[in-house]
Structures are given as structure tokens and as C-alpha cells.
Amino acid sequence: MTAGASTAGGSTDGDRAASLPRGIRANPRVSQWLAVRADGTVQVFSGKAELGQGILTALGQLAADELGVALHRIRVLPATTAAGPDQGLTAGSMSIADAEALRMACAEARALFVREAAAGFGAGADDVVVTDGVLRNRRDGRTTSYWQLAGVVDLDQEIRGLTAPKLPPEHAVVGTSAGRVDLPDKVTGRPRFIHDLSLPGQLAGRVVRPPSRDARLLDYDRTVEGLAGVVAVVRDGDFLGVVAETETAAERAAAVLRRTGRWRQEESLPAEDSIHAVLRGTEAETTVVREDGAPADAATAWKTMSATYTRGFLAHASIAPSCGAARWDGDGLTVWSHSQGIHPLRRAIAQAAGADVAAVTVHHVEGAGAYGHNGADDAAFDAVLLARAVPGRPVHVVWSRQDELAWSPLGSAMAADVTAGLGPDGRLVSWSYDVWSYGHTARPGYAGSPGLLGAAHTARPYPLPPSADPPLAAGAGTARNAVPPYAVGRRVVRAHRALTTPIRTSALRTLGAYLNVFATECFVDEVAAAAGRDPVEYRLAHLTDPRAREVVERAARAAGWSSQPPQEGVGHGIGFARYKDSGAYCAVVAEVEAVHDIRVRRLTIAVDVGRVVNPDGVVNQIEGGAIQSTSWTLKERVRFDRMRITSDDWESYPILRFTEVPEVVVEVIGRPDEPSVGSGEASQAPTAAAIGNAVAAALGVRVRDLPITAERIVAAMDD
């Protein structure tokens, strides 16, 4: 069989019914997933959003293999509520796992075309093979094609799950580093991002945020309405914005409103330095995440150790700020957004705007990397509120850098206490872990509220509910990766989610896993040192999962762990995790130089994501997560006073510079017989732990409060 060819029924067409993925149960018809065109192309509809992670390319590869067509024929369309499946959120490193639904839909479509061709040939389905969309009767050589049959085969059919997707040996495109379909536009500067959007009759909108968290608008200067280019000034309660003919006019008018607006303000935030004490003292929902293993005999406990690890709030800090556009046409509303969940956003907008859900359409347009729930949804609703004042004309809203850093949802501050008991041989015999956090999810539609910033500021507001957590079965939030992956004897793990929050928090890359893995992996290093054991050897002694052991061994070997010559001021550290305890395995070795400041020189990473769809894509995701984690671990922390977020520019909220980016080496372990899992969040937490352990190795000082700055190193030396 030639590359791209397959037998008509796939690997198991017939008696054995394949299980139906959740995406198929929610979107059960083939026509919801794809359309075959007479021009020799296939349109693939997806509910997943391209966030810079290359998902449209990977989905195209999966579809090409299942249909038996060349990759260049596949057109994966941007997600829209007007067509295609509702797949909820693009989040949690689940897009590749959720793509099993697309594979099954494509397999079903292939079977429908094969049956039609076989009937025309007067042959059986097993006699038909597909090569680049050409269906050939292997008995007499007659052919037809998807394109010739496109008007005959009805894809509006229920997916029954009787045609299973192909097995790895039949793949021709999956497993190859196909070129990213989104990169040519980005490299050449062609308009592709929502910030580049140019719709007929488009106006520019700007929103003037309150000067502090709970400020109330008293009045504004009405002369703004007469400024050149101003079309409308919109006030709805504490929501204030302007619509103008041009970006320049909108910026000028917003500056005047910002300068002349009168607000009533009061202190409503805790002192920044007290946030972890406030967090621990807030009424919380406590969940026993894990309690198992027999209690250790007190006589066998050689040593007991304890430590506390903390982190502050983190911002998404995308290079480009949030953006959105909207147009009202009578009762109909069209929205353009770089949201990670256009269907939940659609429902939230309808609720907040008092519109019929059926009258609202949301189109996904790429924006800057989101890394979770940033301001994209809020910017879209800002556009909705402003566009209502100018029916028939779209309004394009771009947030300022200050808005992005001060008003987007944040990743929660967290604190964790860990205690472990060691046996006489140095092995772990008990483990107790408690973690405190504000919630990690408050996406649009949560808790019956739209969950949109602008909607909370209107005259008839929809307050922003306190953030919650995903359930444990869905990967958890506060408790994500809180259970150690090691054989540690008795385990008691508890998560405490605060029921109120002074600062809006929601999903940020890895949710609670970043702090939990940092705490667990740094503490394992501390325990290994107390036991007089090498950190890598100590981990392997407590790991029973062979895939976990392999990533640790490979990362250590690739980094030359056992052969590194001692260097003054240079340290090496390792971190390991299996993301969400069910996703990708990842181990990271960090090489850190600590002389005048902390500099990560090299990150060596081994990762196992099961079946690899696009090797280069996996490497890119792992590199990106590791570099962002380096920035979080060394630099990033939201600052605030009693009234407002004060870290609202790149000086007060520093991120890693290009000159500080470490060398990153990634080794991908391919397992074609294992299910594919996502790679986007796999390296984030292990990288933080590896850096923390490397700093301790270089300086002999353990910093347990993130980020690891010079000031915190000095403070740790004084402890």
C-alpha cells in the first residue's frame, strides 16, 4: 500500500463498535465535523481554538490520515458558533485527547464514501482502497473520488462508532513534523490576529476602567462628546467607554475621560505582604484529595521534616493585550473574540446583554497566547456594550497594557505545607500535604453569572462570583498535582479553596500544579539531602511507574547528571511530574548560574505524550512552557496596594527578556501505541522545581517563596 492509502473500512470496520468520545456524544453527526468539496478540498470544523499552540495543524494531520487524503487538501476552519461542533473550552492540554472525536468523524465519513463507491463499482467495501481521496476498486482498477461523489454522499448522518480510526502503522501524516499552517501569515506580517481585524464600517472603541477595584463612577466631562471623531460616549453604571471613527480619536477621548472622571474610592484589598496569612485565614472548602497507606510505626520513623512553599498572584502577561469586536444588527449580535471557549462566551454574552442565544454568533479570531482565562472574553463583551450605541456598525476594542495587567483574571496566590517521615534507610514512610488557594476557574457562565468584567460594572450588574475549582475527576484546580507521584507510604493530601477572594482569579496555565509540583519536587530534594542520597537516584527509588522512571532517567542522562564537574556558583536540579496525574510525563534538569544574579543557562527535558501527532509541535510546546516557567520562577509576581493592582506595566511586572532565555533541549519519547495527551502544560511545573533545586545546589540556600529573586535569596540566607 502506498503512503496515504488504506483499506476502506479502516482497521476494525464491522462488528466491533468503537466507544464514542464525549465530543461525538455532544455533536453526533458527521456534517458537524467536516465537509468534502468538489474542488478537491476537505473543510474540517473544530470547536478548538488556535492559541498559538499549532492545534489547527495537528487536527489537519489527524483528519488527513483518517480520510486518506494529502495534508494540503485539508482546510481546518477557525472555530465559530455558526457551524461546527461545540467542544467547550480549549484548555487543560486536552485538545489532542479530544481530537479522538474528529478522528472518529473522519473515519465515519471515509466509510460513507467507500460504501457509495463500492455500490457504484458493484463491489464490496473491502475491495475499495483510498489514496489521496481517490477510491479505487482493487479488482478491476476503476476509480472515482471524494470530489466526484461530494454531491452524492450525504454526511448529515449519525456517527455510529462502527468504523474505528486507523491504527498507528496505517498513519502517513500523523507522527511527522508537518509545517504549521498558521505560521506563514505570522512570519510575513499578513493580517491574521484579531488586532488586525478590519470589518466594513468598523469603529474604534476604548473602555475607561475604574481607578481602583471597587471605585464607583460619579460623573465625567460631557465635553468629550464633542471631540473630533467621537461617535458616542457610553456610560452604563460604572462602565464607561467611547466609540470613535479612528483609533487615535478613541485613545484621545478615553484619555480625557480617564483624566476628568470623578470616582468614589475606598480601600478593599489586603496588604500585599499579608496575602498568604489572609488566604489561610479565609473560610475555605476543604477537600481530602487522598488518604491512603498504612500509618508508619512511630518506632520506624528516623526523621520528620516540614517546609512551607508559597507563590504570589501571576498575570497572563501576553505580549499583545486583549481585544474584541462586536456588531448589533437589529436583534442579532455578531462577536469576534480570541476566547478559549466561544460557545460558553456566546451563552454568557446573551445572558448579560439580554439577548436570545440563537441571535448571538461568536467567531474565533487568533490573538496573543492566552495560557488560560485572560481578558479576551471581557474585551469581547466591552465591544458588545459599546456597539449597542452604534447599531449596524462593528466596534473594535483593544485593551491597554495597564488594563491587561491590572484587570484580567489572575493566577491565584497559593501556600502549601508539607511534612514527611523518613525511615532508618532514608526512604519516605509518610507524607502529609496541605495546600491553600483561591479558586482557579471563573470562566464565562460560571455559577449562573456571565462572569464578564463589563457586566459587573453596569447599572444592573452581574457580580463576579468567587472562583471555584474543576472537580478532581477533571484534573482539579487547587489540588492539581498535589498528590506525590512517589511511593511514600502513608499519604494524606488536603486542598483548601478559599470561598471569597479579594482579587479576581481564574485559570492560568497548569492551575494549581505549578505550586504543587514546585513544593513536592523541592521537598523531595530536601529529603534526599537529609538522607544523603542523590536527587535522581532518590526519585527513582520511589518511582514505580516505568514511564515516569524513563523520563527521569532520560533527562538526567541527556543533561550529563552524573558527569557534571563541580563549578563554583553553578548548580543542577531536577523536577518531575505527570501533568494532572493522567497526562504527559515530563522531567526537567536545570543548569543555573548564581553569581551576580540567577541565570538559567540550560534546560534539558524529556517528555512522553503518548502517540505523537507532530513532533516539532510537541517540542515547541515544551520549550514555550519551560521558558514561560523560567520567567514565572525568577521574575513574575503581581504587586498591589490596598486599592489596586500596581504592577501594570513591564517595569513593575517584569518578564524574561530574550537575552535571558536559556538553551532548551527536548527529547520526545514516542509511544505510538499509547493514547495521545497534550503537551502544552507538561513542562511548566517541573521546570520551576528544577530551577528551585538548581539554585539550592548552587548556593546552598533554599528559597521556598516564588519568584526566586535576589531579595528572597538574601532573606533565605538570614533565616
N, C-alpha and C positions, 0 to 999 in steps of 0.2 A: 504494500500500500504506500502511496506517495505521501509526503508531508501534507497535512491538512485533509487527508482522506479518512473516511471512517465507514464502518458498516452502518446500514440505515438505522437500525434500532438502537445504536449505542451498545454499551457493554451488557446491559441487562434489560432489554426491551421485552416485555411479555408478562410472564406470570408474577414475577417478583415486583411488588409495588414499593416504590421509594417513599420514605417518610416525607411529609410535607413540611418545609420550613415555615416559620411564622410569617415571613413575607408573602408566601403563597396563600396561606390561610387568610390574610388580610386583603390580598389582591389576587383573586383566584383565576383570572382569565389571561390567556396568552397575550391578547391585544393590549393589556395594560403594561406589558414589558417590552414589546418590540413591534416593529412594522417592517415588512420587506417591500422594497420599492422596485418598480420596473426599470429604474435607471442603473441597477446593479449595486445598490447600496442597501444597508440594513440600518434602520434607526432603532437605537436602544434607548428606552426610557428608564430612568433611575430615580429613586427617591433620595439618593445620596448626593450630598453637596461637595463640589470640588473646593477644597480649602487650601490648596497648595500641596496636598499630600499625594497627588497623582492618581486619585481614585478613578477618574474617568478613563485613564489609560488602562488601569488594571481591569476594570469592568469590560472594556473593549476586548482585551485579551481573552477573558473568560467567555464572552459571547462568541468571539471568532472561532474558538476551539469547539464549542458546543454545536454551533451551526455548521461548522466545516467550511468556513469562508476565509479569505485572506483578511488580515487585520485592516488593510487600507479601505476595505468596504464598510467598515463599522463606523457609525456616527453615534456616539453616546451624547445625548442631548442634555443640556442643563436641566436640573430639576425644576418642575413647575407644578402648581396645584391644578393647572388646567388640563394636564394629561399625565399619564404615568402613575406609578404606584405610590401610595403613601407608606413610606418606610420609617416614619417617625424622625428620630434625630440622627445626624451624622456625628456620632460621639462614642466614647468608650472603646476606641480601637475595634469597633465591631463591623465596619463596612465590608471588609473582606469575608468575615464569617457570615454576614447577612447576604453576601452575594451568592450563596447557595441557591437562593430563591431565583435569581436571574439565570443561573446555570440550568435549573430545572425547567424554567420557562422556555429557554432556548432549545433544550433537548426536546421538549414537547413540540415546539414549532418545527424542528427538524423532522420529527416523526410524522407530523401532518403533511409536510411537503413530500416526504418519502412515500407515504400511502397514496397520495394523489398521483405521483409519478408512476408508482407501481401499477395502479389501476389503468393508467394510460398505456403502459407497456404490456399489460396483460400478464404481469409477472407478480411474484411475491415480494413483500417488503425486504426480505433478506437478500434478494437479488439486486438491490439498488445500493450503490455507493455514492457518496457525496464528496466532491473535490472542488473547493473554491466555489461553492454554490451550484455547480453543475451536477445533475443527478444522472447517473449512467447505469443502464441495465447491463450488468456484467456478462449476461448470457449472449446478447446479440450486439452490444455496443451502442444501442440507441441512447440518445441523451435528451434531456430537457434541462431546465434550470429554475432556481428560485425566482428569477426575474421574469421568466416566461409564465410561471404559474402564480405570480403575485396577485393577479386579479381574480384567480380561481380559488385559491386556498383561503378559507375563512379562518382567521386567527382569533376571532371572538369566540373562543372555545374554553371550557373549563379545563384547568390543569389537573389531571387525574393522578399524576405521580407514577404512571406506569412506565415511563421512559426515563431511566436513570441517567444522570450525567456521566460523561466518559471517565474512564479510569486514567491515571497518570501516564501509562505507556502510550495512550492514544493522543496525548497532548502534543501540539505542534507549536503553539504560541505561548501558552502558559509555561512559565519557567524560564522565559527569555527576557532579556532587558530591552523590551520594546521602547522606542523613543516616546517621551511624554508628549501627548497631543496638545497640552496647554502651553508648552514652553516656547514654541516659535513666536507667538504673539508677544510673550513677555520679554523675550530676548531682543526682539526687533522694535519694541516700543509701540506695537499696534494696540489700539484701544481694546481692552478686554475686561478691565476691572470696573466695578460699579462706580468708582470715582470718575471714570471716563465716560459715563453714560451721557448720551445726548439724544433726548427724545424730542419729537416735534412740539414746538411751543413751550419748551422747558423753561421754568423759572428757578431761581436760586432761593433756598431757604436757610435761615440760621435761627438757632434757639439760644435764648439767654437764660442760662441756668441760674438758680438761686445762689447767692454768695456763700451760703452755708447749708448744712444738711437739712435743717428744719426751718429755714427762713420763710417768711410769708410776704408776698408782694402787696405793697400798699398803693403804689402809684408809679407812673412812668411819664416821661416827657412826650406829650402828644405831637409836638412839632416834628417828631421823627417821621410821621406820616406824610409830611410834605417834602421830604428829602428827594433829590433826583433819583429816579429809578425805583423808588419804593412803590410796590403794588398794594401791599396790605401789612398792617401790624396786627398780630393775633394775640389776644390775651384771653385765657380761659383759666380763671382762678389764679394759681401761681405759675401757670405755664405762660411763657412769654416768648414770642418769636416774630420774625419778619420775613416777608416774601418780596423779592425784588427781581428786576429784569436781568441783572447780572450778578456774578459772584462778588465783584467789587462793591456794588451798591448794597448788597446784603451784608457784607462784612462791615461797611461803614455805618449802616443803620444799627446793626447789632452792637457795635462799639458804643454808639450814643446811648442806646437803651441800657447797656451794661453800666455806663458811667452815671446816668441820671436816674435810674430806677431806685425807688425807695422801698426798703425791705425791713421787716421786723425780725430780729435775730436773737438767738439765745444759745447758751452752751448746752449741747446734748450728747457729746461724745466723752468717753472716759479719757483719762490721761494716757498717752501712748505707752509710757513705761509700766503702766499698771494692767495692761490688757490681758496678760496671762492670769493674773490674780482675779480680774473681773470675770474672765472666761470660766475659771474653776469655780467661782462663787455664784454663777448664774444657774437658775433652775434648769435642770437638764433631763433629757430622756436617756436612761442608761440601758444598754443592750449587752447581755452576756454573749459575746461573739463565739467564744469557745471555752469549754471547761471539760477537760478530759485528762486521762492518765492518772495512775495511782499516786497518792501523795508520797513524797520521798520520806524514808525513815530518817528522823532527825539525826540519828547517830551516823548516817552516811554522808551528811552534808559537811563537806570540808570547809566551804566558804560561801558566804552570801554577799552579793554585790547589788548595788542600786544606782540608778542615774536618772536624770531628767533631761529631756530634749525638747526644744521649742522652735517655733518659727513665727514670724510676723505675717501680716497680710501681704499678698502678692497681687500685682496687677498683670493683666494680659499683655500690655505694653506692645501691641502690634505697631510696626513702623508707620503704617497708614491708619488714621483714625476711622471710626465707624462712619457709615454712610447709608443713605436710603433714598428712595424716591417713591412718589405716590401720585395718583390721578383719580379724581372723582368724576364720573360720567353719569349724571343723574343719581340713581341709587347704586350704581355699580362702582366698585373700587378696585383699582389695579395697583399693586405694590411691587417694587423691585428691592431685593434685600440680599445681603450676604449672610443671612441667618444660617445656623446649622440645622434648623428644623422649620421648613417653610409651612408645613401643614399645621403644626401647633401654633406657629405665629399667625397663620390665617385665622384660626379659631379665636385666638386672643385679641386680634385686631377687631374682628367682628363684634366680640363682646364689648370691648372698650369704646368702639365707635358707634355702637347701637345699630349695626348693620346685619343683614342676613348673611350667614356664612356662605351661602350659594352665590351671593353677589360679589364676594371678595376673591380675587385671584392674586397669588403671590408667585413671582418668578425669582428664581435664584440667579444672582449675578456674582461672579467671584469678587472677593475683596482680599484684604490682607489676612494673614494667618489668624485664626480665631483662638485656637487652643482651648475651646470650651465656650461658655456663655459670656461673651463680651458685650459691647454696646450695639451690635448690629440690629437686634430686634428693636431696641429703644429708638435708634435712628430712623428705622422704618416707620415707627408709629409717630415720631416727630413729623415726618413728611406727611403722614395721613392727616394730622391735626392742622398743619399749615395749608395743605392742598384743599381742605374743605372750604377755605376762604376764596379760592380761585377755581371754581368748578370748570372742568374741561381742559385744564392745563396742568401738566405734571410739575411737581415741585421736587427739586433735588437738594437734599440736605447733607452737608458734610460737617461732622463734629470738629471742634478744635482739639489740639493736643491736650489742653487743660481739661476739657470735658472728658476726653477719653481716659485720662489717668485718674481723674477725681470722681467721675460719675458712673463708669462701667462697674458691673459687679466684680468683686474681688475674690481671690482665693483666700480661704479662711485662715486666720491665725490658729495655731494648734499648740498643744503641750502634751507630752507623754511621759509617764513614769514607768520604769521597767526595773524589775527585781529578778535575779536569777540565783539559783543554788547550784553549787558545783560539788561533785562527788570527789572522793580521795584521788581518783585518777584524772581529775580535771574536767571530766565530762559534765555536761549540763544535766541536772536531775530535776530542776523545776524552773518555771518561767511564769512570772506574773506581769501583766501589761495593762495599763490604763491610759486611754487617750481621750483628751478633751478637744472639742472643736465646735465652731458654729457650723451650720448646715452647708452642704455642698451642691444643692440644686434648688434653684428658684426660677426655672425657665418659664417662658410664657405659658399661661394656662395653669400654673401650679396652684393648688389649694383653692380652686374656684375663682381665682383672681387673674386678670390678664397678665399681671406681673410685669407691666411695662412702665418705665420711668415716667414718661409724659402723662400716662393715665393716672399716676399717683399725685400729679400736681394740678389736675384740672379742678374746676369748681365743684364737680360731683366726682370726687376722687375714688379710684380703686386702690386702696393701700397695698403696699408691697408686703406680702406675708413673710414671716420668718422662714429662712431657708430650711429645707429638710434634707434627707439623705435618700439615695436609692436604696431599695431593700438589699439585704445581704445576698439574696439569690441573684441579684443583678449586679453584683460587684461591690455594693456598699459605697459609702462616702467617707465618713469619719473613720470607719473600720476597714477601709480598703487596704489590703495587705498588712493588716495588724497582727495576723496570726503568723508566727515564725515558721519558715519552711523547713526547719530542722527538727530532728528527734531530740526533744528537750525534756522528756519525762512528763511531769505534771504541768499542764498548761491552763492558765486562767487569763482570758483576754476580755476586757470590757471596754466599751465605747460610750462616751458621754457627750451627747449632742445638746448644746445649749438651745433652749426654747425661745429665746429672744436674742436679738443681735443689734448692736449699736451701728454697725456698718453693713451695708448690703453685700452679701456673699452669694456665690453660686459656683457653677462648675468651672474649674480651671484644671488644665492638663494633669491627669493622674488623681485628681481629687485628694483624698487623704493619704494616698500611697506614698507621696513624696516625703512627708514627715515620718510616716510609719516605717518605711524601709530605711530611711536615714537613721532613725533611732535603733531599729533592730540590728542593722548591719554594723553600726558603730559600736553598739554594746557588745556584739559578738566579738569584735576586735578587742575590746577592753577585757572581756572574759578570757579570750585566748591569751592575752598578755599576762593576766594573772595566773593562768595555768602554765605559762612558759611554753606555749605552743605557737607554731607558725600560723598566721591567719588563714592561709589557703588550706593547709593540712587540717586545721581545726574545723573548718567548714565541711570539708569532705568527710571527716569522721562523723559528722552529724547529719549528712545528707543521704537519703535512701533512694530518691528518685534518680534513675540513671540519666535522664535528660538534663536534670539540674546539675548533676555531677559533671556531665560533659561540657556544659558551657563554662563552668568554673575552671575546669582543667584546661580547656582550650584558651580561654582568656589569659590565664596565668602563663601558659606555655608561650603564647604569642608575644606576651609582654616580657618574656625572659625573667619571670618572677624569681626563680631560684638562682639565677646567674648574674643579678644586678650587682655591680660593685658598689660599695658604700661611698656616698658623696655627701659632704657637709651641706646641710641646708636642702637636701633633696630627699623626698620620701615617696614611697609607693603604697598604695592602698587598694583594696578590692571591695566591691559591693556586688550583691547578687539579689535577684528577685524573679519570681514568676508573676507577671502582672495579673492582678485580680485573682491570683491562685489558680487560674484556669486558662490564661492566655500565653503570651510569649515568654520564653525563658531568656534572661539576659544577665550576663556577668560583665563587669567593667573593672579594668585596672587603670588607675590614675597615677601619673607621674607628676609630682608637684615640686616646684622650686620655691622655697620660702627663705628669701634673703632680705631684700628691701621691701618686698610685698609678696603676696601669694600669687603665683602664676602656675596655671596648669599647662604643663608642656606637652603632654601626650595622654590620650585616652585609647586604650586597647579594649575592644569589645567583641564578645562572642554572643550570638543571638540565634535562637531556634524559634521560628514562627510556623513550624509545620511545613505544609506544602507551600513553596514559594511561587507566587504568581509572577512577580517582576523583581529579580534580584537587585537591580540598580535602584528600584523604588524602595526596597527594604533598607538598603544601605543609606539612602538619602534620609529616610525617616529616622533611622537610628542615629545618624550623625546630627540631624537637626535637634532631636530630643536631647542628646548629650550636650550639645553646645548651649542650648537654652538652659539646661540644668546647671551648667557651669556658671552661667550668668546669675541664675537664682541663688546658687550656693555661695557665691563670692560677693554679690553686689546688691541684689534686689530686696527692697523692703519698703512697704507703703508707710509714709510718715503722716501724722495728723496731730492737730491740736484739739481743743475742747469743742471746736465748732465745725472744722472742715478738714478734708484731705489737703495736705500742704505739699506733697510730692507730686506736682502736676506738670513737670517738665523734665527734660532729660538730664538736667543738672541735679535736681532733687530726687529723681528716680533714675539712677544710672543703670545702664545695661552694658553687657560685654561689648567691647569695641572689636573691630576687625583685627586690629593688631594684637588682641589678647586671645583670639580664637586658638585653641590647641590643635595639634595634629590629632586626627581621629582615624583609627584603623579599625575596620569592622570585618569580622569573619562570620559569614552566614552559614549556618548548618542546615542544609536542605533535608527535609523528611517528606518525600512525595507521597508517602502512604498515610501521613497524618493530616487531619483537617487543617486548613489554613486559619491562622489567627492574625490579628492586627499587630502592626509594629510601631504605630505612632507614639505610644506612651511607654514602650518597654524599657527604654534606656534612661528615662528621666530620673527615677528614684535611685537605681543602682549607681548612677554617676555621682549623685550627691553624696552617697555613702562612701564611695571610693575616694572622692576628694577629701571628705572629712577624715577618713582613715589615713590618707597620704599626708595631710597636714600634721596629724598627730605623730606620724612616723618621722617626719622631717624636723619637727620642733620639740617633740616630747611633751606637747601640750594638747589637751583635748578640748575643743570648742564644741559645745552642745547646743548653742543657740544660733540659729541661722539668721542672716548670712554670716559667713566666716570672714570677718573684716579684721583689719589691724587692731582696731579698738577692742574687739572681743578677744583677740588673742592676748593682748596685754591684760585684759580683765581676767582671763583664764589663768595667766601666769601669777596673778596676785591672789588667786583663790587658795 
